[in-house]
Amino acid sequence: MNIPFCYLTLESVKVEYTPDAEFYKIEAIVRPWRVHHVSSGLLQMGIRGVTVSDVRGFGAQGGSTERHGGSEFSEDKFIAKVKMEIVVCKDQVEAVVEKIIEEARTGEIGDGKIFLIPVSDVIRVRTGERGEKAERMSGGRADMMSLTASID
Amino acid sequence: MKSAALQSSVINDLVLLSCVGLRPVLVHGGGPEINSWLLRLGHEPQFHNGLRVTDALTMEVVEMVLVGKVNKSLVSLINSAGGTAVGLCGKDARLLTARPTPDAAALGFVGEVARVDPGILRPILADGHIPVIASVAADENGQSYNVNADTAAGEIAAAMGAEKLILLTDVAGILEDRNDPDSLVKEIDISGIRKMVMEKKVAGGMIPKVNCCVRSLAQGVRTASIIDGRVPHSLLLEILTDEGAGTMITG
């Protein structure tokens, strides 16, 4: 797409989060079999660092029950889910959230929730780099975006 | 499925799939049979929003016809075709536990699936038999309920972690344009089909089937297909070819 670079910078500044931070952790609780859809979607958009863990949870939806494995689960029964944790810089947050929703949504009760948590710093273990240098991954979204911009 | 020849052809395909290593589970209803026996008893079949109004007498007839007649005749056909079938209903081994639908006042003993316990199906499948399941179930207190066969199939597929759910119908599948029979939608994902339903492109009778498919897909079944049972060997075409024989909805 032929978007001049100045418009890209303008669009990426529009969202405000409180408290404000340079990085945010996106914690998404999704259905276990959607993890693959979500992670391939994220890879496609250049997000190359994701952590997943198996969790259980319940989240009542005011009387309507969630179906899991053919059975209905009332509000106090734990159901298996997967937590995906992704730390990105502020301007990538909205795109990641949209992608997760797009890939994880089925429209049925139990699709999950996403939480945004501000992160004070990111440190790479191997090199000791901190901050933006540590968060950035080569061949990742930042590289993809600057490539599209420079083509114009 | 109304014609005997068609039934026979579908059963042969099922046995073939079982022979090559797939583990099919057959879930059936039997609307036309139930109607014919109700009429023989002088009882007029009644429907409300597409679901059978099931009073106490109708429930008895539904149970007898589905579990006793339709189920056993399918089991018999599978046996004759070379497979080995085991006939069950939702009550056996508490495979399906029902609860009344919210619309119970108008519909009577029509049940929604509250719980599925697929335990009994595993040894049957492991031994190379084909389970044939009639969609009659009981609630916690033993009261019988008439469960929609598509719904039962969808929930059993979800409980078993099935690879595919296939609904055999008597239409070609889902058409992009209702008036153009060549506009068959071959493959679509959940958001695509929800969009089609919102745009009113999906006909009334097809909506419950689509909802059943989406519900099943949301619980982890990989794909759900609505195929034309009138086409010879539609089952084989759907499973073994790329073109398929109807509409496949992916998760």
Interface residues (C-beta under 8 A of the other chain):
Chain A: R31 P32 W33 R34 H37 R67 H68 G69 G70 S71 E72 R105 T106 G107 E108 G110 D111
Chain B: V113 A114 R115 V116 P118 E155 I156 A157 A158 A159 G161 I190 S191 R194 V214 R215 L217 A218 Q219 G220 G251
